[in-house]
Amino acid sequence: MGYFSNLAAQYVPNDHDHSYTPPEKQLLWRLEDLENRLHELTTQRTGRRDEGEYFSDDNLRCVLPEHFLSASNVCKAIDLAISDLRDRYGIYVGDQPAQEQPEVDEITGMQVTFFDILALQSQCVPLNAA
């Protein structure tokens, strides 16, 4: 029997652990599979409807694309995958523009004058306790 320490990982700088793919990459692969399934369903022109098929949002996130029988469920799953990519990982797919953060007026570095203090005091009305 041999002893294998993991100290060698410190000495190999370009060695990466590829055993687990990151979740955002898995979600991108799922999105690609869902788009392929949507293409299959639309080109087959099957007469299937949503009969007997109900998936909650949690189910739509994890059901394999092969199990979808209607294009509407695939579209819902694609929308959920795109929103997960945007909300969780900040990845914008397709024509989605990155939403800009509203600019915040910062007044750091400004000197407060006596007139600013008077203006603030005139806006504050004390409460009259009964």
VODOKOL-849180 format. One record per atom (N, C-alpha, C): residue number from 1; residue in one letter; chain; atom name; x, y, z. Coordinates in Angstrom, 2 decimals. Layout:
N
+-----+-----+-------+------+---------+---------+---------+
:   n : res : chain : atom :      px :      py :      pz :
+-----+-----+-------+------+---------+---------+---------+
: NUM :   a :     A :   CA :       X :       Y :       Z :
...
+-----+-----+-------+------+---------+---------+---------+
***
This chain:
130
+-----+-----+-------+------+---------+---------+---------+
:   n : res : chain : atom :      px :      py :      pz :
+-----+-----+-------+------+---------+---------+---------+
:   1 :   m :     A :    N :    0.83 :   -1.17 :    0.00 :
:   1 :   m :     A :   CA :    0.00 :    0.00 :    0.00 :
:   1 :   m :     A :    C :    0.88 :    1.24 :    0.00 :
:   2 :   g :     A :    N :    0.43 :    2.21 :   -0.68 :
:   2 :   g :     A :   CA :    1.19 :    3.44 :   -0.73 :
:   2 :   g :     A :    C :    0.45 :    4.55 :   -0.03 :
:   3 :   y :     A :    N :    1.18 :    5.56 :    0.31 :
:   3 :   y :     A :   CA :    0.59 :    6.72 :    0.97 :
:   3 :   y :     A :    C :    0.66 :    7.88 :    0.00 :
:   4 :   f :     A :    N :   -0.48 :    8.48 :   -0.29 :
:   4 :   f :     A :   CA :   -0.53 :    9.59 :   -1.22 :
:   4 :   f :     A :    C :   -0.99 :   10.83 :   -0.45 :
:   5 :   s :     A :    N :   -0.12 :   11.75 :   -0.30 :
:   5 :   s :     A :   CA :   -0.52 :   12.98 :    0.37 :
:   5 :   s :     A :    C :   -0.96 :   13.99 :   -0.67 :
:   6 :   n :     A :    N :   -1.71 :   14.94 :   -0.25 :
:   6 :   n :     A :   CA :   -2.15 :   15.99 :   -1.18 :
:   6 :   n :     A :    C :   -1.27 :   17.22 :   -1.06 :
:   7 :   l :     A :    N :   -0.08 :   17.06 :   -0.53 :
:   7 :   l :     A :   CA :    0.85 :   18.18 :   -0.49 :
:   7 :   l :     A :    C :    1.36 :   18.53 :   -1.87 :
:   8 :   a :     A :    N :    1.31 :   17.58 :   -2.79 :
:   8 :   a :     A :   CA :    1.78 :   17.84 :   -4.14 :
:   8 :   a :     A :    C :    0.91 :   18.89 :   -4.83 :
:   9 :   a :     A :    N :   -0.32 :   19.05 :   -4.39 :
:   9 :   a :     A :   CA :   -1.21 :   20.04 :   -5.00 :
:   9 :   a :     A :    C :   -0.68 :   21.46 :   -4.80 :
:  10 :   q :     A :    N :    0.10 :   21.66 :   -3.75 :
:  10 :   q :     A :   CA :    0.66 :   22.98 :   -3.52 :
:  10 :   q :     A :    C :    1.78 :   23.30 :   -4.51 :
:  11 :   y :     A :    N :    2.41 :   22.27 :   -5.03 :
:  11 :   y :     A :   CA :    3.57 :   22.48 :   -5.89 :
:  11 :   y :     A :    C :    3.24 :   22.45 :   -7.37 :
:  12 :   v :     A :    N :    2.02 :   22.10 :   -7.71 :
:  12 :   v :     A :   CA :    1.62 :   22.07 :   -9.11 :
:  12 :   v :     A :    C :    0.66 :   23.25 :   -9.33 :
:  13 :   p :     A :    N :    1.15 :   24.38 :   -9.86 :
:  13 :   p :     A :   CA :    0.30 :   25.58 :   -9.93 :
:  13 :   p :     A :    C :   -0.83 :   25.48 :  -10.95 :
:  14 :   n :     A :    N :   -0.64 :   24.75 :  -12.04 :
:  14 :   n :     A :   CA :   -1.66 :   24.72 :  -13.09 :
:  14 :   n :     A :    C :   -2.61 :   23.54 :  -12.93 :
:  15 :   d :     A :    N :   -2.55 :   22.85 :  -11.83 :
:  15 :   d :     A :   CA :   -3.41 :   21.70 :  -11.60 :
:  15 :   d :     A :    C :   -4.74 :   22.19 :  -11.04 :
:  16 :   h :     A :    N :   -5.81 :   21.88 :  -11.74 :
:  16 :   h :     A :   CA :   -7.14 :   22.30 :  -11.31 :
:  16 :   h :     A :    C :   -8.00 :   21.08 :  -11.07 :
:  17 :   d :     A :    N :   -8.93 :   21.21 :  -10.18 :
:  17 :   d :     A :   CA :   -9.86 :   20.13 :   -9.90 :
:  17 :   d :     A :    C :  -11.04 :   20.25 :  -10.86 :
:  18 :   h :     A :    N :  -11.12 :   19.33 :  -11.81 :
:  18 :   h :     A :   CA :  -12.20 :   19.35 :  -12.79 :
:  18 :   h :     A :    C :  -13.23 :   18.27 :  -12.49 :
:  19 :   s :     A :    N :  -13.25 :   17.76 :  -11.27 :
:  19 :   s :     A :   CA :  -14.18 :   16.68 :  -10.95 :
:  19 :   s :     A :    C :  -15.62 :   17.18 :  -10.87 :
:  20 :   y :     A :    N :  -15.83 :   18.41 :  -10.44 :
:  20 :   y :     A :   CA :  -17.17 :   18.97 :  -10.35 :
:  20 :   y :     A :    C :  -17.24 :   20.24 :  -11.18 :
:  21 :   t :     A :    N :  -18.26 :   20.29 :  -12.02 :
:  21 :   t :     A :   CA :  -18.43 :   21.52 :  -12.80 :
:  21 :   t :     A :    C :  -19.15 :   22.54 :  -11.94 :
:  22 :   p :     A :    N :  -18.85 :   23.81 :  -12.14 :
:  22 :   p :     A :   CA :  -19.53 :   24.84 :  -11.35 :
:  22 :   p :     A :    C :  -21.02 :   24.89 :  -11.69 :
:  23 :   p :     A :    N :  -21.85 :   25.30 :  -10.75 :
:  23 :   p :     A :   CA :  -23.30 :   25.29 :  -10.99 :
:  23 :   p :     A :    C :  -23.75 :   26.20 :  -12.12 :
:  24 :   e :     A :    N :  -23.04 :   27.31 :  -12.33 :
:  24 :   e :     A :   CA :  -23.46 :   28.18 :  -13.44 :
:  24 :   e :     A :    C :  -23.19 :   27.53 :  -14.78 :
:  25 :   k :     A :    N :  -22.14 :   26.72 :  -14.88 :
:  25 :   k :     A :   CA :  -21.87 :   26.00 :  -16.13 :
:  25 :   k :     A :    C :  -22.91 :   24.91 :  -16.34 :
:  26 :   q :     A :    N :  -23.31 :   24.24 :  -15.28 :
:  26 :   q :     A :   CA :  -24.37 :   23.24 :  -15.38 :
:  26 :   q :     A :    C :  -25.67 :   23.88 :  -15.84 :
:  27 :   l :     A :    N :  -25.95 :   25.08 :  -15.35 :
:  27 :   l :     A :   CA :  -27.17 :   25.77 :  -15.74 :
:  27 :   l :     A :    C :  -27.12 :   26.22 :  -17.20 :
:  28 :   l :     A :    N :  -25.94 :   26.61 :  -17.67 :
:  28 :   l :     A :   CA :  -25.80 :   26.95 :  -19.09 :
:  28 :   l :     A :    C :  -25.99 :   25.72 :  -19.96 :
:  29 :   w :     A :    N :  -25.48 :   24.57 :  -19.54 :
:  29 :   w :     A :   CA :  -25.69 :   23.33 :  -20.29 :
:  29 :   w :     A :    C :  -27.17 :   22.96 :  -20.30 :
:  30 :   r :     A :    N :  -27.84 :   23.14 :  -19.16 :
:  30 :   r :     A :   CA :  -29.27 :   22.84 :  -19.09 :
:  30 :   r :     A :    C :  -30.06 :   23.74 :  -20.03 :
:  31 :   l :     A :    N :  -29.68 :   25.00 :  -20.08 :
:  31 :   l :     A :   CA :  -30.35 :   25.93 :  -20.99 :
:  31 :   l :     A :    C :  -30.19 :   25.49 :  -22.44 :
:  32 :   e :     A :    N :  -29.00 :   25.05 :  -22.78 :
:  32 :   e :     A :   CA :  -28.76 :   24.56 :  -24.15 :
:  32 :   e :     A :    C :  -29.59 :   23.31 :  -24.44 :
:  33 :   d :     A :    N :  -29.67 :   22.39 :  -23.48 :
:  33 :   d :     A :   CA :  -30.49 :   21.18 :  -23.66 :
:  33 :   d :     A :    C :  -31.97 :   21.52 :  -23.79 :
:  34 :   l :     A :    N :  -32.43 :   22.48 :  -23.01 :
:  34 :   l :     A :   CA :  -33.84 :   22.88 :  -23.10 :
:  34 :   l :     A :    C :  -34.15 :   23.52 :  -24.45 :
:  35 :   e :     A :    N :  -33.22 :   24.32 :  -24.97 :
:  35 :   e :     A :   CA :  -33.45 :   24.93 :  -26.28 :
:  35 :   e :     A :    C :  -33.48 :   23.86 :  -27.37 :
:  36 :   n :     A :    N :  -32.63 :   22.84 :  -27.24 :
:  36 :   n :     A :   CA :  -32.66 :   21.74 :  -28.21 :
:  36 :   n :     A :    C :  -33.98 :   20.98 :  -28.11 :
:  37 :   r :     A :    N :  -34.48 :   20.76 :  -26.91 :
:  37 :   r :     A :   CA :  -35.76 :   20.07 :  -26.73 :
:  37 :   r :     A :    C :  -36.91 :   20.89 :  -27.29 :
:  38 :   l :     A :    N :  -36.86 :   22.19 :  -27.12 :
:  38 :   l :     A :   CA :  -37.90 :   23.05 :  -27.69 :
:  38 :   l :     A :    C :  -37.88 :   22.97 :  -29.21 :
:  39 :   h :     A :    N :  -36.69 :   22.94 :  -29.78 :
:  39 :   h :     A :   CA :  -36.57 :   22.81 :  -31.23 :
:  39 :   h :     A :    C :  -37.13 :   21.47 :  -31.70 :
:  40 :   e :     A :    N :  -36.86 :   20.39 :  -30.95 :
:  40 :   e :     A :   CA :  -37.40 :   19.08 :  -31.30 :
:  40 :   e :     A :    C :  -38.92 :   19.08 :  -31.26 :
:  41 :   l :     A :    N :  -39.49 :   19.66 :  -30.22 :
:  41 :   l :     A :   CA :  -40.95 :   19.65 :  -30.08 :
:  41 :   l :     A :    C :  -41.63 :   20.51 :  -31.14 :
:  42 :   t :     A :    N :  -41.01 :   21.61 :  -31.53 :
:  42 :   t :     A :   CA :  -41.65 :   22.48 :  -32.52 :
:  42 :   t :     A :    C :  -41.50 :   21.93 :  -33.93 :
:  43 :   t :     A :    N :  -40.45 :   21.18 :  -34.20 :
:  43 :   t :     A :   CA :  -40.29 :   20.63 :  -35.55 :
:  43 :   t :     A :    C :  -41.07 :   19.34 :  -35.72 :
:  44 :   q :     A :    N :  -41.36 :   18.61 :  -34.65 :
:  44 :   q :     A :   CA :  -42.14 :   17.38 :  -34.77 :
:  44 :   q :     A :    C :  -43.61 :   17.67 :  -35.02 :
:  45 :   r :     A :    N :  -44.06 :   18.81 :  -34.56 :
:  45 :   r :     A :   CA :  -45.47 :   19.21 :  -34.71 :
:  45 :   r :     A :    C :  -46.41 :   18.13 :  -34.16 :
:  46 :   t :     A :    N :  -46.11 :   17.67 :  -32.99 :
:  46 :   t :     A :   CA :  -46.97 :   16.67 :  -32.36 :
:  46 :   t :     A :    C :  -48.24 :   17.34 :  -31.86 :
:  47 :   g :     A :    N :  -49.30 :   16.56 :  -31.76 :
:  47 :   g :     A :   CA :  -50.58 :   17.10 :  -31.32 :
:  47 :   g :     A :    C :  -50.74 :   17.09 :  -29.82 :
:  48 :   r :     A :    N :  -49.68 :   16.92 :  -29.09 :
:  48 :   r :     A :   CA :  -49.78 :   16.83 :  -27.63 :
:  48 :   r :     A :    C :  -50.02 :   18.20 :  -27.03 :
:  49 :   r :     A :    N :  -50.83 :   18.18 :  -26.04 :
:  49 :   r :     A :   CA :  -51.11 :   19.40 :  -25.28 :
:  49 :   r :     A :    C :  -50.56 :   19.23 :  -23.88 :
:  50 :   d :     A :    N :  -50.99 :   20.08 :  -22.98 :
:  50 :   d :     A :   CA :  -50.55 :   20.00 :  -21.59 :
:  50 :   d :     A :    C :  -51.40 :   19.05 :  -20.77 :
:  51 :   e :     A :    N :  -52.03 :   18.07 :  -21.42 :
:  51 :   e :     A :   CA :  -52.96 :   17.19 :  -20.72 :
:  51 :   e :     A :    C :  -52.22 :   16.33 :  -19.70 :
:  52 :   g :     A :    N :  -52.64 :   16.44 :  -18.46 :
:  52 :   g :     A :   CA :  -52.09 :   15.59 :  -17.43 :
:  52 :   g :     A :    C :  -50.67 :   15.92 :  -17.02 :
:  53 :   e :     A :    N :  -50.16 :   17.02 :  -17.50 :
:  53 :   e :     A :   CA :  -48.78 :   17.37 :  -17.21 :
:  53 :   e :     A :    C :  -48.77 :   18.66 :  -16.39 :
:  54 :   y :     A :    N :  -48.39 :   18.54 :  -15.15 :
:  54 :   y :     A :   CA :  -48.30 :   19.72 :  -14.30 :
:  54 :   y :     A :    C :  -46.95 :   19.70 :  -13.59 :
:  55 :   f :     A :    N :  -46.22 :   20.77 :  -13.75 :
:  55 :   f :     A :   CA :  -44.93 :   20.90 :  -13.09 :
:  55 :   f :     A :    C :  -44.92 :   22.20 :  -12.30 :
:  56 :   s :     A :    N :  -44.48 :   22.11 :  -11.06 :
:  56 :   s :     A :   CA :  -44.29 :   23.33 :  -10.28 :
:  56 :   s :     A :    C :  -42.97 :   23.97 :  -10.71 :
:  57 :   d :     A :    N :  -42.71 :   25.16 :  -10.21 :
:  57 :   d :     A :   CA :  -41.46 :   25.84 :  -10.58 :
:  57 :   d :     A :    C :  -40.24 :   25.04 :  -10.14 :
:  58 :   d :     A :    N :  -40.32 :   24.42 :   -8.97 :
:  58 :   d :     A :   CA :  -39.19 :   23.61 :   -8.51 :
:  58 :   d :     A :    C :  -38.98 :   22.40 :   -9.40 :
:  59 :   n :     A :    N :  -40.08 :   21.80 :   -9.85 :
:  59 :   n :     A :   CA :  -39.95 :   20.65 :  -10.75 :
:  59 :   n :     A :    C :  -39.41 :   21.07 :  -12.11 :
:  60 :   l :     A :    N :  -39.85 :   22.22 :  -12.59 :
:  60 :   l :     A :   CA :  -39.37 :   22.69 :  -13.89 :
:  60 :   l :     A :    C :  -37.87 :   22.95 :  -13.88 :
:  61 :   r :     A :    N :  -37.33 :   23.28 :  -12.72 :
:  61 :   r :     A :   CA :  -35.90 :   23.56 :  -12.62 :
:  61 :   r :     A :    C :  -35.06 :   22.29 :  -12.70 :
:  62 :   c :     A :    N :  -35.63 :   21.13 :  -12.36 :
:  62 :   c :     A :   CA :  -34.79 :   19.94 :  -12.29 :
:  62 :   c :     A :    C :  -35.23 :   18.78 :  -13.17 :
:  63 :   v :     A :    N :  -36.37 :   18.86 :  -13.83 :
:  63 :   v :     A :   CA :  -36.82 :   17.77 :  -14.70 :
:  63 :   v :     A :    C :  -35.92 :   17.70 :  -15.93 :
:  64 :   l :     A :    N :  -35.58 :   16.48 :  -16.33 :
:  64 :   l :     A :   CA :  -34.77 :   16.30 :  -17.53 :
:  64 :   l :     A :    C :  -35.53 :   16.78 :  -18.75 :
:  65 :   p :     A :    N :  -34.85 :   17.39 :  -19.71 :
:  65 :   p :     A :   CA :  -35.56 :   17.91 :  -20.89 :
:  65 :   p :     A :    C :  -36.29 :   16.84 :  -21.69 :
:  66 :   e :     A :    N :  -35.83 :   15.59 :  -21.64 :
:  66 :   e :     A :   CA :  -36.48 :   14.52 :  -22.39 :
:  66 :   e :     A :    C :  -37.89 :   14.22 :  -21.87 :
:  67 :   h :     A :    N :  -38.17 :   14.58 :  -20.63 :
:  67 :   h :     A :   CA :  -39.47 :   14.27 :  -20.04 :
:  67 :   h :     A :    C :  -40.53 :   15.33 :  -20.34 :
:  68 :   f :     A :    N :  -40.15 :   16.42 :  -20.95 :
:  68 :   f :     A :   CA :  -41.13 :   17.44 :  -21.32 :
:  68 :   f :     A :    C :  -41.84 :   16.99 :  -22.59 :
:  69 :   l :     A :    N :  -43.17 :   17.08 :  -22.57 :
:  69 :   l :     A :   CA :  -43.95 :   16.69 :  -23.73 :
:  69 :   l :     A :    C :  -44.60 :   17.88 :  -24.42 :
:  70 :   s :     A :    N :  -44.57 :   19.04 :  -23.81 :
:  70 :   s :     A :   CA :  -45.19 :   20.21 :  -24.42 :
:  70 :   s :     A :    C :  -44.19 :   21.36 :  -24.47 :
:  71 :   a :     A :    N :  -44.34 :   22.16 :  -25.50 :
:  71 :   a :     A :   CA :  -43.43 :   23.29 :  -25.69 :
:  71 :   a :     A :    C :  -43.65 :   24.37 :  -24.63 :
:  72 :   s :     A :    N :  -44.86 :   24.47 :  -24.10 :
:  72 :   s :     A :   CA :  -45.11 :   25.52 :  -23.10 :
:  72 :   s :     A :    C :  -44.32 :   25.26 :  -21.82 :
:  73 :   n :     A :    N :  -44.23 :   24.00 :  -21.40 :
:  73 :   n :     A :   CA :  -43.44 :   23.69 :  -20.21 :
:  73 :   n :     A :    C :  -41.96 :   23.92 :  -20.45 :
:  74 :   v :     A :    N :  -41.50 :   23.63 :  -21.66 :
:  74 :   v :     A :   CA :  -40.09 :   23.88 :  -21.98 :
:  74 :   v :     A :    C :  -39.81 :   25.38 :  -21.95 :
:  75 :   c :     A :    N :  -40.74 :   26.18 :  -22.47 :
:  75 :   c :     A :   CA :  -40.56 :   27.64 :  -22.44 :
:  75 :   c :     A :    C :  -40.52 :   28.16 :  -21.01 :
:  76 :   k :     A :    N :  -41.37 :   27.61 :  -20.13 :
:  76 :   k :     A :   CA :  -41.34 :   28.01 :  -18.73 :
:  76 :   k :     A :    C :  -40.01 :   27.65 :  -18.08 :
:  77 :   a :     A :    N :  -39.50 :   26.44 :  -18.40 :
:  77 :   a :     A :   CA :  -38.22 :   26.00 :  -17.84 :
:  77 :   a :     A :    C :  -37.07 :   26.86 :  -18.35 :
:  78 :   i :     A :    N :  -37.14 :   27.28 :  -19.61 :
:  78 :   i :     A :   CA :  -36.11 :   28.16 :  -20.17 :
:  78 :   i :     A :    C :  -36.14 :   29.51 :  -19.47 :
:  79 :   d :     A :    N :  -37.34 :   30.05 :  -19.25 :
:  79 :   d :     A :   CA :  -37.45 :   31.33 :  -18.54 :
:  79 :   d :     A :    C :  -36.89 :   31.24 :  -17.13 :
:  80 :   l :     A :    N :  -37.17 :   30.12 :  -16.45 :
:  80 :   l :     A :   CA :  -36.64 :   29.95 :  -15.09 :
:  80 :   l :     A :    C :  -35.12 :   29.83 :  -15.10 :
:  81 :   a :     A :    N :  -34.57 :   29.12 :  -16.09 :
:  81 :   a :     A :   CA :  -33.12 :   28.97 :  -16.16 :
:  81 :   a :     A :    C :  -32.45 :   30.31 :  -16.44 :
:  82 :   i :     A :    N :  -33.04 :   31.11 :  -17.32 :
:  82 :   i :     A :   CA :  -32.48 :   32.42 :  -17.63 :
:  82 :   i :     A :    C :  -32.55 :   33.33 :  -16.41 :
:  83 :   s :     A :    N :  -33.67 :   33.29 :  -15.69 :
:  83 :   s :     A :   CA :  -33.78 :   34.14 :  -14.50 :
:  83 :   s :     A :    C :  -32.83 :   33.68 :  -13.40 :
:  84 :   d :     A :    N :  -32.61 :   32.36 :  -13.28 :
:  84 :   d :     A :   CA :  -31.65 :   31.87 :  -12.29 :
:  84 :   d :     A :    C :  -30.23 :   32.31 :  -12.64 :
:  85 :   l :     A :    N :  -29.89 :   32.24 :  -13.92 :
:  85 :   l :     A :   CA :  -28.56 :   32.70 :  -14.33 :
:  85 :   l :     A :    C :  -28.37 :   34.17 :  -14.02 :
:  86 :   r :     A :    N :  -29.41 :   34.96 :  -14.27 :
:  86 :   r :     A :   CA :  -29.30 :   36.40 :  -14.05 :
:  86 :   r :     A :    C :  -29.26 :   36.74 :  -12.56 :
:  87 :   d :     A :    N :  -30.17 :   36.13 :  -11.79 :
:  87 :   d :     A :   CA :  -30.30 :   36.50 :  -10.38 :
:  87 :   d :     A :    C :  -29.21 :   35.91 :   -9.50 :
:  88 :   r :     A :    N :  -28.88 :   34.65 :   -9.73 :
:  88 :   r :     A :   CA :  -27.91 :   33.99 :   -8.85 :
:  88 :   r :     A :    C :  -26.46 :   34.27 :   -9.23 :
:  89 :   y :     A :    N :  -26.18 :   34.29 :  -10.53 :
:  89 :   y :     A :   CA :  -24.79 :   34.35 :  -10.97 :
:  89 :   y :     A :    C :  -24.43 :   35.60 :  -11.75 :
:  90 :   g :     A :    N :  -25.40 :   36.45 :  -12.06 :
:  90 :   g :     A :   CA :  -25.13 :   37.68 :  -12.78 :
:  90 :   g :     A :    C :  -24.75 :   37.46 :  -14.23 :
:  91 :   i :     A :    N :  -25.19 :   36.35 :  -14.82 :
:  91 :   i :     A :   CA :  -24.89 :   36.03 :  -16.21 :
:  91 :   i :     A :    C :  -26.12 :   36.38 :  -17.04 :
:  92 :   y :     A :    N :  -25.93 :   37.22 :  -18.03 :
:  92 :   y :     A :   CA :  -27.02 :   37.64 :  -18.90 :
:  92 :   y :     A :    C :  -26.92 :   36.88 :  -20.20 :
:  93 :   v :     A :    N :  -28.01 :   36.21 :  -20.57 :
:  93 :   v :     A :   CA :  -28.02 :   35.34 :  -21.74 :
:  93 :   v :     A :    C :  -28.84 :   36.00 :  -22.83 :
:  94 :   g :     A :    N :  -28.35 :   35.93 :  -24.06 :
:  94 :   g :     A :   CA :  -29.11 :   36.41 :  -25.20 :
:  94 :   g :     A :    C :  -29.17 :   37.91 :  -25.29 :
:  95 :   d :     A :    N :  -30.38 :   38.42 :  -25.52 :
:  95 :   d :     A :   CA :  -30.58 :   39.85 :  -25.74 :
:  95 :   d :     A :    C :  -30.83 :   40.63 :  -24.46 :
:  96 :   q :     A :    N :  -30.64 :   40.01 :  -23.33 :
:  96 :   q :     A :   CA :  -30.90 :   40.70 :  -22.07 :
:  96 :   q :     A :    C :  -29.80 :   41.71 :  -21.79 :
:  97 :   p :     A :    N :  -30.15 :   42.97 :  -21.71 :
:  97 :   p :     A :   CA :  -29.13 :   43.95 :  -21.33 :
:  97 :   p :     A :    C :  -28.88 :   43.90 :  -19.83 :
:  98 :   a :     A :    N :  -27.67 :   44.15 :  -19.47 :
:  98 :   a :     A :   CA :  -27.36 :   44.22 :  -18.05 :
:  98 :   a :     A :    C :  -28.02 :   45.46 :  -17.48 :
:  99 :   q :     A :    N :  -28.85 :   45.28 :  -16.49 :
:  99 :   q :     A :   CA :  -29.56 :   46.41 :  -15.91 :
:  99 :   q :     A :    C :  -28.58 :   47.24 :  -15.10 :
: 100 :   e :     A :    N :  -28.53 :   48.51 :  -15.45 :
: 100 :   e :     A :   CA :  -27.59 :   49.39 :  -14.77 :
: 100 :   e :     A :    C :  -28.16 :   49.79 :  -13.41 :
: 101 :   q :     A :    N :  -27.29 :   49.89 :  -12.47 :
: 101 :   q :     A :   CA :  -27.69 :   50.33 :  -11.15 :
: 101 :   q :     A :    C :  -27.97 :   51.83 :  -11.19 :
: 102 :   p :     A :    N :  -29.02 :   52.28 :  -10.54 :
: 102 :   p :     A :   CA :  -29.28 :   53.72 :  -10.53 :
: 102 :   p :     A :    C :  -28.15 :   54.46 :   -9.81 :
: 103 :   e :     A :    N :  -27.82 :   55.61 :  -10.36 :
: 103 :   e :     A :   CA :  -26.75 :   56.39 :   -9.76 :
: 103 :   e :     A :    C :  -27.22 :   57.01 :   -8.46 :
: 104 :   v :     A :    N :  -26.38 :   56.96 :   -7.49 :
: 104 :   v :     A :   CA :  -26.70 :   57.52 :   -6.18 :
: 104 :   v :     A :    C :  -25.96 :   58.84 :   -6.05 :
: 105 :   d :     A :    N :  -26.70 :   59.86 :   -5.69 :
: 105 :   d :     A :   CA :  -26.05 :   61.16 :   -5.48 :
: 105 :   d :     A :    C :  -25.29 :   61.11 :   -4.16 :
: 106 :   e :     A :    N :  -24.01 :   61.14 :   -4.28 :
: 106 :   e :     A :   CA :  -23.19 :   61.13 :   -3.08 :
: 106 :   e :     A :    C :  -22.70 :   62.54 :   -2.81 :
: 107 :   i :     A :    N :  -22.80 :   62.96 :   -1.58 :
: 107 :   i :     A :   CA :  -22.36 :   64.30 :   -1.23 :
: 107 :   i :     A :    C :  -21.14 :   64.22 :   -0.31 :
: 108 :   t :     A :    N :  -20.37 :   63.19 :   -0.50 :
: 108 :   t :     A :   CA :  -19.16 :   63.08 :    0.32 :
: 108 :   t :     A :    C :  -18.18 :   64.15 :   -0.11 :
: 109 :   g :     A :    N :  -17.51 :   64.68 :    0.84 :
: 109 :   g :     A :   CA :  -16.51 :   65.70 :    0.53 :
: 109 :   g :     A :    C :  -17.07 :   67.10 :    0.50 :
: 110 :   m :     A :    N :  -18.40 :   67.25 :    0.64 :
: 110 :   m :     A :   CA :  -18.97 :   68.59 :    0.64 :
: 110 :   m :     A :    C :  -18.96 :   69.15 :    2.05 :
: 111 :   q :     A :    N :  -18.77 :   70.40 :    2.14 :
: 111 :   q :     A :   CA :  -18.78 :   71.06 :    3.44 :
: 111 :   q :     A :    C :  -20.19 :   71.54 :    3.74 :
: 112 :   v :     A :    N :  -20.64 :   71.28 :    4.94 :
: 112 :   v :     A :   CA :  -21.96 :   71.72 :    5.36 :
: 112 :   v :     A :    C :  -21.83 :   73.14 :    5.89 :
: 113 :   t :     A :    N :  -22.67 :   74.00 :    5.33 :
: 113 :   t :     A :   CA :  -22.62 :   75.40 :    5.75 :
: 113 :   t :     A :    C :  -23.71 :   75.68 :    6.78 :
: 114 :   f :     A :    N :  -23.64 :   76.86 :    7.35 :
: 114 :   f :     A :   CA :  -24.61 :   77.30 :    8.33 :
: 114 :   f :     A :    C :  -26.01 :   77.38 :    7.71 :
: 115 :   f :     A :    N :  -26.07 :   77.78 :    6.44 :
: 115 :   f :     A :   CA :  -27.35 :   77.91 :    5.76 :
: 115 :   f :     A :    C :  -28.00 :   76.54 :    5.52 :
: 116 :   d :     A :    N :  -27.16 :   75.51 :    5.28 :
: 116 :   d :     A :   CA :  -27.70 :   74.15 :    5.14 :
: 116 :   d :     A :    C :  -28.33 :   73.68 :    6.44 :
: 117 :   i :     A :    N :  -27.68 :   74.00 :    7.55 :
: 117 :   i :     A :   CA :  -28.21 :   73.60 :    8.86 :
: 117 :   i :     A :    C :  -29.52 :   74.32 :    9.14 :
: 118 :   l :     A :    N :  -29.59 :   75.61 :    8.82 :
: 118 :   l :     A :   CA :  -30.84 :   76.35 :    9.02 :
: 118 :   l :     A :    C :  -31.96 :   75.80 :    8.15 :
: 119 :   a :     A :    N :  -31.64 :   75.42 :    6.93 :
: 119 :   a :     A :   CA :  -32.65 :   74.87 :    6.03 :
: 119 :   a :     A :    C :  -33.17 :   73.54 :    6.57 :
: 120 :   l :     A :    N :  -32.29 :   72.72 :    7.12 :
: 120 :   l :     A :   CA :  -32.71 :   71.45 :    7.68 :
: 120 :   l :     A :    C :  -33.56 :   71.64 :    8.94 :
: 121 :   q :     A :    N :  -33.20 :   72.63 :    9.75 :
: 121 :   q :     A :   CA :  -33.96 :   72.87 :   10.97 :
: 121 :   q :     A :    C :  -35.35 :   73.41 :   10.67 :
: 122 :   s :     A :    N :  -35.47 :   74.18 :    9.60 :
: 122 :   s :     A :   CA :  -36.79 :   74.72 :    9.27 :
: 122 :   s :     A :    C :  -37.71 :   73.62 :    8.72 :
: 123 :   q :     A :    N :  -37.13 :   72.55 :    8.17 :
: 123 :   q :     A :   CA :  -37.95 :   71.45 :    7.66 :
: 123 :   q :     A :    C :  -38.41 :   70.53 :    8.77 :
: 124 :   c :     A :    N :  -37.65 :   70.45 :    9.85 :
: 124 :   c :     A :   CA :  -38.01 :   69.58 :   10.97 :
: 124 :   c :     A :    C :  -39.02 :   70.28 :   11.86 :
: 125 :   v :     A :    N :  -40.15 :   69.66 :   12.04 :
: 125 :   v :     A :   CA :  -41.19 :   70.23 :   12.90 :
: 125 :   v :     A :    C :  -41.25 :   69.37 :   14.15 :
: 126 :   p :     A :    N :  -41.07 :   69.97 :   15.33 :
: 126 :   p :     A :   CA :  -41.11 :   69.16 :   16.55 :
: 126 :   p :     A :    C :  -42.53 :   68.68 :   16.83 :
: 127 :   l :     A :    N :  -42.63 :   67.51 :   17.43 :
: 127 :   l :     A :   CA :  -43.93 :   66.96 :   17.79 :
: 127 :   l :     A :    C :  -44.42 :   67.60 :   19.08 :
: 128 :   n :     A :    N :  -45.66 :   67.95 :   19.12 :
: 128 :   n :     A :   CA :  -46.26 :   68.52 :   20.33 :
: 128 :   n :     A :    C :  -46.85 :   67.39 :   21.15 :
: 129 :   a :     A :    N :  -46.27 :   67.16 :   22.28 :
: 129 :   a :     A :   CA :  -46.78 :   66.10 :   23.16 :
: 129 :   a :     A :    C :  -47.98 :   66.63 :   23.94 :
: 130 :   a :     A :    N :  -49.00 :   65.85 :   24.04 :
: 130 :   a :     A :   CA :  -50.20 :   66.30 :   24.74 :
: 130 :   a :     A :    C :  -50.18 :   65.93 :   26.19 :
+-----+-----+-------+------+---------+---------+---------+
***
